[in-house]
Amino acid sequence: MNVRDVLTSRSLAGCAALAGVAAAVLVGKDGLGTVVGCGIADDAVPSVTAKDWLSSADHVVVATGVREQEVNRREFKSGPVRYATDRTVTFRTDRVLWSAAGRGHAVDKGFDMVAAGWSVYRESGGRVKRTTPEAPRLEPGHTYLLALRREGGEGGAGRWSVLGEGAAVPFDDRTVGRGEWCGRVLDEEDVALAERFSRSDDHSLEKVVLGRDERAVTGELQRARKE
């Protein structure tokens, strides 16, 4: 099934998210504090435009997921889901595109983030990907543009997170919008279609540089600094 089929079925069903949203709704939004994402996004920090990234991020990086580990297992005494997990995803920092002057912690060659994990069903034992609203799930083997900030802790403690759903962008083959989005592997045309469906008023950095490389991203960040 391609994204066009998914979007058509979502329209008929009145859904607000891409494929996989049913599982996310069953377990709610717990455990998704670092990436807001397929469902209804609720960003604590603006994350969509180049100005948002410059205002709130510590770094903008190109990073590739290299491994994952299940964490934060939560058991449910009733209902179709027996337990749910999050994941700690380890990233390789491929390139730092921008860093805020004098703002805190340097990003290392590798770093971890917590992302949506799995739901395991009580009767079948089947595992279903949990997703994060309107954003990549963040999976090993895929590359992303990430607007990062350091959360919590003092003296270098704490953890990395993205600003919100607009601050994690598929970037396989060094192409904005190509790669993993909401747990599915899509090309930039499919991601653009999904974004248009899920956002009624899309002025995102991702939309501006869709299908282009990191030079376009740094150009938009530089332009935003001058405005």
ABEGO torsion letter per residue (X at the ends): XBAAAAAAAAAAAGBABBBGAAAAAAAEABGAAABBXXEBBBBABBAABAAAAAAABABBBBBBBABBBBBGBBBBABEABABBBBBBBBBBBABBABBBBGBEBBBBABBBBBBBBBBBBAAAGBBBBBBBBGBBAGBBGBBBBBBBBBBEEBGGBEBBBBAEAAABBBABGGBBGBEBBGGBBBBAAAAAAAAAAABABBABAAAAABGBBAAAAAAAAAAAAAX
